Amino acid sequence: MTHYRQILVQMSDDIATITLNRPDKKNALSFLMMDELIDAAKSIKKQRHLRAVILEGAGADFCSGLDLADLNNPKNMAFAAYQLIKPTPSKFQQVCLIWRSLPVPVIAVIDGVCVGGGLQLALGADIRMASDQARFSVLEAKWGLVADMGITQTAADVRRDHVAKLAMTAQMIDAEAALAAGIVTQISDDPKAHAKSLIKDIKARSPDAVLAAKRVMYADRRLDYLALYQEKLWQIRLMLGKNRKLAIKKAKDDSVSFIKRQFR
């Protein structure tokens, strides 16, 4: 297995555990981490002996979303812009969508913050086990942006009204609210232990039957490239709009007011 700098990949008992390993940054998604996650997923896809994947964050948090310092670095801005305008899925979308293509179940183990891109990454997993300390938010709205990391695909089975509420408010919700919305599969005092217990049950079944179950469950969820492009198109509009700049100011000064809606 490749040695990575910002994630850890451990193999044990036919289970691959992928750990976002930037605890000092609340496991924020840097460009390097996204590349490493995609590479690890592609590698796992080829290993027929594996039966399941656990996706977790190091330390107290799952993931605080995109690393804004990395995103705003001048050397990355041109690349990020290209990802938004190219017709195929962006790197930001790929890192969340690739888990659905794996031939084994992917279980996200969530503690602490799971917001923005971190929430979209978790939604890419098949099952989400959360601690009662987990907190969730579609944080993009706070910055005048829209979730654009494949959420049109990964949140398709979550209650639409709940997703709309989160996407419009950037409200932070607890694990119980996330469970009610369908964002979380189960709440546990020890979500990783519960994930391993579930994997034990899965491993008692034919690996081909498990694969078939996953493929059938997503048979009506084939990637909608037009919807993915709509995510990117609206993000471009928002980034170029005046209210985006006002949203950044309002995050620090609540007295800031937005101008009238610019788009239809």
Beta strands, then each sheet from edge to edge (+ up, - down):
strand 1: 7-12
strand 2: 15-20
strand 3: 52-57
strand 4: 106-110
strand 5: 113-115
strand 6: 127-130
strand 7: 135-137
strand 8: 173-174
strand 9: 186-187
sheet 1: 1+ 2- 3- 4- 6- 9-
sheet 2: 5+ 7+ 8-
end
